[in-house]
């Protein structure tokens, strides 16, 4: 057994951990941390023999590994402060930073399932509380970031402390507060800043002994030596607060040029007063300036898409992401989208929390190939369509700050990074994964609307959320703007809303026929796209698409005459298909059946009993069955094999391709039964 396998076996048998083989360091900017994929996902294993000596070892956190959680400390201030604030544990790893071995991962066990929580400051990532759905690299793996390379080592390799998740999260928030303070405070403002922070801790009921630990860590991280004086000031603040006296609080941090709202959010403070920079606006004094003002934002697709906020909704499995990708391909190539001219030559960015980057690009290629694009055209698409995979990251567009739902730092980073990059369209998929959840429906949605506004006004682009409709609307094919799941804030805030409904062969295709004058084949799906809200343009006619695999066919709007004929033919279309299903079942049956026995087989045929009865009556009238074929009266039993010439002719193309092709209809016309003209 190799050395790596021996270590993996210890982790698996002793610790009851689920491991992941990870790629080794290959000298690139950041390596040694990426899991090896297998069968389209992470390679998870409890078999030590899966590990080769050149592999790194990762552990899958959470319920997969006996409730294991990891606090990953990403900056020096966090590593210092954590040593004072975190509860004791006997499982700690780290590696050398600047020639010194420092603890950077503290491990605990919790009963509760919880995802990863990240704490980001102005200087970048401070720390993460990693949980279910995340992983961590274990010793003796070797990892690299830029030119900093080192081997992960155990500082303590014992049992992780068992603790409640909420308590662990509360300690992580305090570390984040300490790091944020230490990174922002200026040397001359340290005393005033610490007094304000002490008041904030007292106001939010942080226990004194924990506040002492935090103060000690901040002093150490900031290079301050007068720790005893700081602790005395902390005690005085807590005493004064307990006696009801006025003490400095978090808002006073503004006096030290410290952004305190992030800290207030982590502490759960409800007493923060927003600093407001507002003055009475200046009047417009120039008629030229007034006439140059635009009433609509930049138009991206004529009459369809503007640099504003858009929502694309539909039930799960309707093909929302695929339709968005199809539009992105045409946008990248400058081709019309649903017959409408593309007005710009910018880029499209997918930010996905559902499908991986690899899956998105693989599906993009399928669509390009179905469109019969050349290799040059495909590469032009990939040069303009970008995919950001944040499926493993705890990045949201909104957060709860005090009592408000507000855009996060991630939303601001997206806006900042995309500005000036020539991005015309940013798609977030799915919307629900980028918010705070649905416990505060309208607040949550309004926060996402404000995050979208922040982004599109900074970048001058369209921000589109891909969202679900509610269950009732999905089943009823409701494509109004208020069919979107949740409250009304999302539809009210959006300037463009598109809603999709799916129609399936054999279930809803009678309705599809009524809408389009065109039936569905067994391998086709009908997609109805409605545009209930289009603030800046005229009403957009509904779109009807037929999807077969990766190929989409846009149907022309049916005329009044064709729709009338479709309604007339719809019932006949469905009846003929049912008849063919019954004939096929009888033709393939090896045992005699009575009429009642055949009705009892309705589930195997795939229809209700009354439909079986209707089909038998039709078969008798049209002489599609011989008397030897099946008993249809008197309950006598005959061999279920005989079909008439007309029945065999009707059934033959159904058996061959499960459909009646148009070119077979002429032959069918030679018998008394004549199928309808529209496609089945």
C-alpha positions in Angstrom: 0.0 0.0 0.0 1.4 3.4 -1.0 1.9 6.3 1.5 -1.1 8.2 0.1 -3.3 5.1 0.3 -2.2 4.5 3.9 -3.2 8.1 4.9 -6.5 7.8 3.0 -7.3 4.5 4.8 -6.7 6.2 8.2 -9.0 9.0 7.3 -11.7 6.6 6.1 -11.6 3.9 8.8 -10.7 6.1 11.9 -12.5 9.3 11.1 -15.4 8.0 9.0 -14.8 10.6 6.3 -15.8 10.5 2.6 -12.7 11.4 0.5 -12.1 12.9 -2.9 -9.1 12.3 -5.1 -7.8 15.7 -6.2 -5.4 16.8 -8.9 -1.8 17.5 -7.8 0.0 20.8 -8.1 1.0 21.4 -11.7 2.8 24.7 -11.3 -0.1 26.9 -12.4 -1.4 29.9 -10.6 -3.7 28.0 -8.2 -3.5 24.2 -8.2 -3.7 21.2 -5.9 -7.2 22.0 -4.8 -9.4 20.7 -7.7 -11.3 17.4 -7.3 -11.0 14.8 -10.1 -14.3 14.3 -11.9 -15.9 11.0 -12.5 -19.3 10.3 -14.2 -20.0 14.1 -14.5 -19.4 14.9 -10.9 -16.9 14.8 -8.0 -15.2 11.5 -7.5 -16.3 10.6 -4.0 -14.9 7.4 -2.4 -14.4 5.4 0.7 -11.9 3.1 -1.0 -8.2 3.9 -0.2 -7.1 2.1 -3.3 -8.5 4.9 -5.4 -5.6 7.1 -4.4 -2.3 7.2 -6.3 0.8 8.8 -4.8 0.6 11.8 -7.1 -2.9 12.7 -5.9 -3.9 15.2 -3.3 -6.6 14.2 -0.7 -9.8 16.1 -0.2 -12.5 15.5 2.4 -16.2 16.0 1.6 -17.7 18.0 4.5 -21.0 17.8 6.3 -23.2 14.8 6.5 -21.0 12.8 4.2 -18.2 12.9 6.8 -19.9 12.6 10.2 -20.9 16.2 10.4 -17.4 17.6 9.8 -17.1 21.4 9.4 -14.0 23.4 8.5 -13.2 27.1 9.3 -10.8 28.2 6.5 -8.8 31.3 7.5 -7.7 33.1 4.3 -5.7 36.1 5.7 -3.1 36.6 8.4 -5.5 38.7 10.6 -8.1 35.9 10.5 -5.5 33.3 11.5 -4.3 35.4 14.5 -7.8 36.4 15.7 -9.3 32.9 15.3 -6.7 31.5 17.8 -8.4 33.7 20.5 -12.0 33.6 19.4 -12.7 30.1 18.2 -13.6 27.3 20.7 -10.8 24.8 21.4 -10.6 21.8 19.1 -8.1 19.0 18.6 -8.2 18.9 14.8 -6.2 21.8 13.2 -4.2 21.9 10.0 -2.1 24.6 8.3 0.9 25.2 6.2 3.9 27.6 6.0 3.2 31.2 5.3 6.4 33.3 4.9 8.5 30.5 6.4 6.2 30.1 9.5 3.8 27.2 10.0 0.5 28.8 10.8 -2.9 27.2 11.6 -5.4 28.0 8.8 -8.1 25.2 9.1 -10.0 24.6 12.4 -12.3 21.5 12.3 -15.4 20.9 14.3 -18.4 18.5 14.2 -22.0 19.6 14.2 -25.4 17.8 14.0 -27.0 20.4 11.8 -26.7 20.4 8.0 -25.6 23.7 6.7 -23.9 25.1 3.6 -20.8 27.2 3.3 -20.8 30.8 4.7 -18.1 33.2 3.3 -17.0 36.5 4.8 -15.5 39.0 2.4 -14.0 42.4 3.1 -12.5 45.1 1.0 -9.2 43.2 0.7 -10.9 40.0 -0.4 -11.8 36.8 1.3 -11.3 36.7 5.1 -12.6 33.4 6.2 -15.1 30.6 5.3 -17.3 28.4 7.5 -17.3 25.4 5.1 -20.2 22.9 5.4 -22.4 20.5 3.4 -21.6 20.6 -0.3 -18.0 21.8 0.2 -14.7 20.1 0.6 -11.2 20.8 2.1 -7.7 19.6 1.1 -6.1 17.4 3.8 -2.5 16.7 4.8 -0.1 15.7 3.2 -1.4 17.4 0.1 0.7 20.1 -1.6 -1.1 23.2 -2.8 -0.2 26.4 -4.6 -1.5 29.9 -4.9 0.5 32.1 -7.2 4.2 31.5 -6.2 3.3 30.4 -2.7 3.5 26.6 -2.5 3.4 24.5 0.6 2.4 21.1 2.1 -0.7 20.9 4.2 0.3 19.6 7.7 -1.5 18.7 10.9 -0.9 20.9 13.9 -3.3 18.8 15.9 -4.7 15.5 14.7 -7.2 14.5 17.4 -11.0 14.6 17.7 -12.8 17.7 16.4 -14.9 19.4 19.0 -18.7 18.8 18.8 -20.5 22.1 18.7 -23.8 23.7 17.6 -23.7 25.2 14.1 -25.2 28.5 15.3 -22.5 28.9 17.9 -19.8 28.2 15.4 -21.3 30.6 13.0 -21.5 33.3 15.7 -17.8 32.9 16.4 -17.0 33.2 12.7 -19.0 36.4 12.5 -17.0 37.9 15.4 -13.7 36.9 13.6 -15.0 38.6 10.5 -15.8 41.7 12.5 -12.3 41.7 14.0 -10.6 41.2 10.7 -12.6 43.9 9.0 -11.8 46.3 11.9 -8.1 45.4 11.9 -7.8 45.9 8.1 -9.6 49.2 8.0 -8.5 51.1 11.2 -5.8 53.7 10.9 -3.1 53.9 13.5 -4.2 57.2 15.0 -7.8 56.2 15.2 -7.3 52.9 17.0 -8.4 54.0 20.5 -11.6 55.7 19.3 -12.4 52.8 17.0 -12.0 50.2 19.8 -14.3 52.2 22.0 -16.9 52.3 19.3 -16.5 48.5 18.7 -16.8 47.9 22.4 -20.1 49.7 22.4 -21.3 47.7 19.4 -20.4 44.4 21.1 -22.3 45.5 24.3 -25.3 46.7 22.3 -25.6 43.3 20.5 -25.2 41.3 23.8 -21.8 39.6 23.0 -20.6 37.9 26.2 -17.9 39.8 27.9 -15.3 37.0 28.0 -15.8 36.5 24.2 -15.5 40.2 23.6 -12.2 40.1 25.6 -10.9 37.3 23.4 -11.8 39.3 20.3 -10.2 42.5 21.6 -7.0 40.5 22.4 -7.0 39.1 18.8 -7.5 42.5 17.2 -4.7 44.0 19.2 -2.3 41.1 18.2 -3.4 41.3 14.5 -2.9 45.1 14.5 0.5 45.1 16.2 -0.8 46.9 19.3 0.9 46.2 22.6 -1.4 47.9 25.1 -3.8 45.0 25.4 -4.4 45.5 29.1 -5.6 49.1 28.5 -7.9 48.0 25.7 -9.5 45.2 27.9 -10.0 47.8 30.7 -11.8 50.1 28.3 -13.9 47.2 27.2 -14.9 46.4 30.8 -15.8 50.1 31.4 -18.0 50.2 28.3 -19.8 47.0 29.3 -20.3 48.4 32.9 -21.6 51.7 31.6 -23.9 50.0 29.2 -25.3 47.8 31.9 -26.0 50.8 34.0 -28.0 52.5 31.2 -25.4 55.1 30.5 -24.6 56.3 26.9 -21.7 54.6 25.3 -20.2 54.9 21.8 -21.6 52.4 19.3 -20.9 51.2 15.8 -22.0 54.4 14.1 -19.1 56.1 15.7 -16.8 54.0 13.6 -17.6 56.4 10.8 -15.6 59.0 12.7 -12.5 56.8 12.1 -13.3 56.4 8.3 -14.3 52.8 9.0 -17.2 51.2 7.0 -19.2 49.8 9.8 -22.4 48.5 8.0 -20.8 45.2 7.1 -19.8 44.7 10.8 -23.3 45.7 11.9 -24.8 43.0 9.7 -22.5 40.3 11.1 -23.3 41.4 14.7 -27.0 41.6 13.9 -27.2 45.2 15.0 -30.6 46.9 14.6 -29.3 50.3 15.8 -27.1 51.3 12.9 -27.9 54.7 11.5 -27.1 54.8 7.8 -24.8 57.6 6.8 -26.6 59.5 4.1 -25.0 61.7 1.5 -27.9 63.6 -0.1 -28.4 67.1 -1.2 -31.3 68.9 -2.9 -31.0 68.3 -6.7 -30.0 71.0 -9.2 -32.7 72.1 -11.8 -32.3 71.5 -15.5 -31.5 74.9 -17.0 -30.5 73.9 -20.6 -33.1 73.0 -23.2 -30.4 71.1 -25.1 -29.6 69.0 -22.0 -33.3 68.2 -21.6 -33.7 67.3 -25.3 -30.7 65.0 -25.1 -32.2 63.0 -22.3 -33.4 59.5 -23.3 -36.7 58.0 -22.1 -35.5 54.4 -22.8 -32.2 52.6 -22.1 -29.9 51.2 -24.8 -31.8 48.9 -27.2 -30.0 45.5 -27.6 -32.5 43.5 -29.7 -35.1 45.5 -31.6 -38.3 45.8 -29.8 -37.4 42.9 -27.5 -34.4 43.5 -25.2 -33.0 46.7 -23.5 -30.3 47.4 -21.1 -32.5 47.0 -18.1 -34.0 44.2 -15.9 -35.6 41.1 -17.5 -37.1 37.8 -16.1 -37.5 34.5 -18.0 -39.9 32.2 -16.2 -41.3 28.7 -16.6 -41.8 25.4 -14.9 -38.9 23.1 -14.2 -37.9 21.2 -17.4 -39.5 23.7 -19.8 -36.1 24.6 -21.3 -35.6 28.1 -19.9 -31.8 27.8 -19.8 -31.7 26.2 -23.2 -33.8 29.0 -24.7 -31.5 31.6 -23.0 -28.5 29.8 -24.6 -30.2 29.7 -28.0 -30.7 33.4 -27.8 -27.1 33.9 -26.7 -25.8 32.0 -29.7 -27.8 34.2 -32.1 -26.7 37.3 -30.2 -23.1 36.4 -30.5 -23.4 35.8 -34.2 -25.5 39.0 -34.8 -28.3 36.9 -36.1 -32.0 37.9 -35.6 -33.6 36.7 -32.4 -37.2 35.6 -33.0 -37.1 37.7 -36.2 -35.8 40.8 -34.4 -32.6 42.5 -35.3 -29.6 42.4 -32.9 -28.6 46.0 -32.3 -25.3 45.6 -30.5 -22.1 43.5 -30.7 -21.4 42.8 -27.1 -20.8 39.8 -24.8 -23.1 37.5 -22.9 -22.3 36.3 -19.4 -23.9 33.3 -17.8 -23.6 33.1 -14.0 -24.7 29.7 -13.0 -25.5 28.1 -9.6 -27.2 25.1 -11.1 -25.3 23.6 -14.1 -21.5 23.5 -14.2 -19.4 25.5 -16.7 -18.7 22.3 -18.5 -22.3 21.3 -18.8 -23.3 24.8 -20.1 -20.6 24.8 -22.8 -21.5 21.2 -23.7 -25.1 22.1 -24.2 -24.1 25.2 -26.1 -22.1 23.0 -28.5 -25.2 20.7 -29.0 -27.2 23.7 -30.0 -24.5 25.1 -32.3 -24.3 21.7 -34.0 -28.0 21.4 -34.4 -27.9 24.9 -36.0 -25.3 23.4 -38.4 -22.7 26.1 -37.5 -19.2 25.9 -38.8 -16.2 25.5 -36.5 -15.4 29.2 -37.1 -18.9 30.2 -36.1 -18.8 28.1 -33.0 -15.6 29.6 -31.9 -17.1 33.1 -32.5 -19.9 32.1 -30.2 -17.5 30.9 -27.4 -15.5 34.1 -27.8 -18.5 36.1 -26.8 -20.5 33.8 -24.5 -18.8 33.5 -21.1 -19.8 31.1 -18.2 -19.1 31.8 -14.6 -19.7 28.6 -12.5 -20.4 29.5 -8.9 -22.2 26.3 -8.0 -19.7 25.5 -5.2 -19.5 29.1 -4.0 -21.7 30.7 -1.3 -22.1 33.8 -3.4 -25.4 35.7 -3.3 -26.7 38.9 -4.8 -28.6 39.9 -1.7 -28.1 39.7 2.1 -30.0 40.7 5.2 -28.5 43.8 6.8 -30.3 44.8 10.0 -33.9 44.7 8.9 -33.3 45.3 5.2 -32.5 43.0 2.2 -29.7 44.7 0.3 -27.3 43.9 -2.5 -24.1 42.1 -1.5 -20.5 42.8 -2.2 -20.7 40.1 -4.8 -23.3 42.1 -6.8 -21.0 45.1 -6.6 -18.0 43.0 -7.7 -20.0 41.7 -10.7 -20.9 45.2 -11.7 -17.3 46.5 -11.2 -15.7 43.6 -13.1 -18.2 43.7 -16.1 -18.0 47.5 -16.5 -16.0 48.3 -19.6 -15.8 44.7 -20.7 -18.4 45.2 -23.5 -21.0 43.0 -21.7 -24.5 43.4 -23.0 -26.4 40.6 -21.2 -25.8 39.0 -17.8 -27.9 35.9 -17.0 -28.3 34.5 -13.4 -29.6 31.0 -13.3 -31.6 30.1 -11.3 -32.7 33.3 -9.5 -33.7 31.6 -6.3 -30.1 30.5 -5.7 -28.8 34.1 -5.7 -31.2 35.5 -3.0 -31.7 35.1 0.7 -34.5 32.5 0.2 -38.3 32.7 0.2 -39.1 33.2 3.9 -39.5 37.0 3.3 -41.0 36.8 -0.2 -41.5 40.4 -1.3 -38.5 41.7 0.6 -36.3 39.0 -0.9 -37.5 39.8 -4.4 -37.2 43.5 -4.0 -33.6 43.0 -2.9 -32.9 41.0 -6.1 -34.5 43.8 -8.1 -32.3 46.3 -6.5 -29.2 44.1 -7.1 -30.2 43.9 -10.8 -30.5 47.7 -11.0 -27.1 48.2 -9.4 -25.6 45.9 -12.0 -27.3 47.0 -15.2 -26.9 50.7 -14.3 -23.2 50.3 -13.7 -22.5 48.1 -16.7 -25.2 49.4 -19.1 -26.4 45.9 -19.9 -29.5 43.7 -19.5 -29.7 41.6 -16.4 -31.9 38.6 -16.8 -33.0 36.3 -14.0 -34.1 32.7 -14.9 -36.9 31.9 -12.5 -39.7 29.3 -11.9 -43.5 29.8 -12.1 -45.7 28.6 -9.3 -47.1 25.1 -9.4 -50.7 26.1 -10.1 -49.6 28.3 -13.0 -47.4 25.5 -14.4 -50.2 23.0 -14.4 -52.7 25.4 -15.8 -50.3 26.8 -18.5 -50.7 30.3 -17.1 -48.2 32.6 -18.8 -49.1 35.9 -17.2 -46.4 38.0 -15.5 -47.9 37.2 -12.1 -47.5 33.4 -12.7 -43.9 33.8 -11.4 -43.2 32.0 -8.2 -43.2 34.2 -5.1 -44.7 37.7 -4.7 -45.5 40.6 -7.0 -42.3 42.6 -6.5 -40.3 40.7 -9.1 -42.8 41.2 -11.9 -43.4 44.8 -10.9 -39.7 45.6 -10.9 -38.8 43.9 -14.2 -39.2 45.8 -17.4 -39.2 42.7 -19.6 -41.0 39.5 -18.6 -41.2 36.3 -20.7 -43.0 33.2 -19.4 -42.8 29.7 -20.9 -45.2 26.7 -20.9 -44.4 23.2 -22.1 -46.8 21.0 -24.1 -46.1 17.2 -24.3 -47.1 14.6 -26.9 -50.1 12.6 -25.9 -51.0 14.7 -22.8 -51.5 18.3 -23.8 -51.2 18.2 -27.6 -54.9 18.8 -28.2 -54.4 22.2 -26.6 -51.3 22.7 -28.7 -53.2 21.9 -31.8 -55.8 24.4 -30.9 -53.1 27.1 -30.5 -50.9 26.3 -33.5 -52.8 24.2 -36.1 -49.9 21.8 -35.8 -49.8 18.5 -33.9 -46.9 17.0 -32.0 -44.9 13.9 -32.8 -43.9 11.5 -30.0 -40.3 12.9 -29.9 -41.4 16.5 -30.0 -42.2 19.1 -27.3 -44.3 22.2 -27.8 -43.1 25.4 -26.1 -45.3 28.5 -25.7 -43.5 31.7 -24.9 -45.5 34.7 -23.8 -44.2 38.2 -23.3 -46.7 39.7 -20.8 -44.5 42.7 -20.0 -42.5 44.8 -22.4 -42.3 48.3 -21.0 -40.2 50.0 -23.6 -41.7 48.5 -26.8 -44.9 47.4 -28.4 -46.7 44.2 -27.3 -44.8 41.1 -28.6 -46.9 38.3 -30.1 -46.7 35.0 -28.4 -44.0 32.6 -29.7 -44.7 28.9 -30.4 -41.7 26.6 -30.8 -41.5 22.9 -31.5 -38.4 21.2 -30.0 -37.0 17.9 -31.2 -33.8 17.1 -29.4 -31.6 20.2 -29.8 -33.5 21.5 -32.9 -36.1 24.3 -32.5 -38.7 25.1 -35.1 -40.5 28.4 -34.8 -44.1 28.1 -36.0 -45.8 30.8 -38.0 -48.7 32.4 -36.3 -51.8 30.4 -37.3 -54.5 32.2 -39.3 -58.1 32.3 -38.1 -59.0 29.7 -40.8 -56.2 27.3 -39.8 -57.1 27.6 -36.1 -60.8 26.8 -36.9 -59.7 23.8 -38.9 -57.3 22.7 -36.1 -60.2 22.8 -33.5 -62.3 20.7 -35.9 -59.5 18.2 -36.4 -58.2 18.0 -32.8 -60.6 15.4 -31.5 -60.2 13.3 -34.7 -56.4 13.5 -34.3 -56.4 12.2 -30.8 -59.0 9.5 -31.5 -57.0 8.1 -34.4 -53.9 8.0 -32.3 -55.8 6.2 -29.5 -57.2 3.7 -32.1 -53.7 2.9 -33.3 -52.6 2.3 -29.8 -55.5 -0.2 -29.2 -54.9 -1.9 -32.6 -51.2 -2.3 -31.8 -51.9 -3.8 -28.4 -54.4 -6.3 -29.9 -52.1 -7.1 -32.8 -49.2 -8.0 -30.4 -51.3 -9.9 -27.9 -50.8 -13.6 -27.6 -53.9 -14.5 -25.7 -57.7 -14.3 -26.4 -59.5 -11.5 -24.7 -63.1 -10.5 -24.1 -64.2 -6.9 -24.4 -64.1 -6.6 -20.6 -60.7 -8.1 -20.4 -59.4 -5.6 -22.9 -60.8 -2.8 -20.8 -59.0 -4.2 -17.8 -55.8 -3.8 -19.8 -56.3 -0.1 -20.2 -53.3 0.8 -18.1 -51.0 -1.2 -20.3 -52.5 0.4 -23.4 -52.0 3.8 -21.7 -55.5 5.2 -21.6 -58.7 5.3 -19.5 -61.3 2.6 -19.8 -63.9 4.8 -21.4 -61.4 5.7 -24.1 -60.8 2.0 -24.8 -64.6 1.5 -25.2 -64.7 4.5 -27.6 -61.9 3.1 -29.7 -63.5 -0.3 -30.0 -66.8 1.3 -31.1 -64.8 3.3 -33.7 -63.0 0.1 -34.9 -66.3 -1.7 -35.4 -67.9 1.2 -37.3 -64.8 1.6 -39.6 -64.3 -2.1 -40.0 -60.8 -1.9 -38.7 -61.2 -5.2 -36.9 -62.4 -8.6 -38.2 -64.7 -10.7 -36.0 -61.7 -13.0 -35.3 -59.7 -10.0 -34.1 -61.3 -9.3 -30.8 -64.7 -9.9 -29.1 -66.7 -6.6 -29.3 -70.1 -8.1 -28.3 -71.7 -11.1 -26.6 -68.5 -11.6 -24.5 -67.3 -14.5 -26.6 -63.6 -15.1 -26.8 -61.7 -15.2 -30.1 -58.0 -15.1 -30.9 -56.8 -11.5 -30.7 -54.8 -11.5 -34.0 -57.1 -10.6 -36.8 -57.1 -7.0 -38.2 -58.9 -6.0 -41.4 -57.0 -4.7 -44.4 -57.9 -1.2 -43.3 -56.7 -1.9 -39.8 -53.4 -3.3 -40.9 -52.8 -0.4 -43.3 -53.6 2.1 -40.5 -51.4 0.3 -38.0 -48.3 -0.3 -40.3 -46.7 3.2 -40.2 -47.6 3.4 -36.5 -45.7 0.3 -35.7 -42.8 1.4 -37.9 -42.3 4.9 -36.6 -45.0 5.4 -34.0 -46.5 8.1 -36.3 -48.5 8.4 -39.5 -46.3 10.2 -42.0 -47.8 12.5 -44.5 -46.6 10.4 -47.5 -48.5 7.4 -46.0 -51.7 9.2 -46.1 -52.2 8.8 -49.8 -52.0 5.0 -49.5 -54.4 5.1 -46.6 -56.9 7.0 -48.7 -57.5 3.8 -50.8 -59.4 2.3 -47.9 -62.6 3.6 -46.3 -60.7 5.3 -43.4 -59.0 8.6 -44.2 -56.7 10.2 -41.6 -56.7 14.0 -41.2 -54.3 16.2 -43.1 -52.4 17.7 -40.2 -49.4 15.9 -38.8 -49.8 13.6 -35.8 
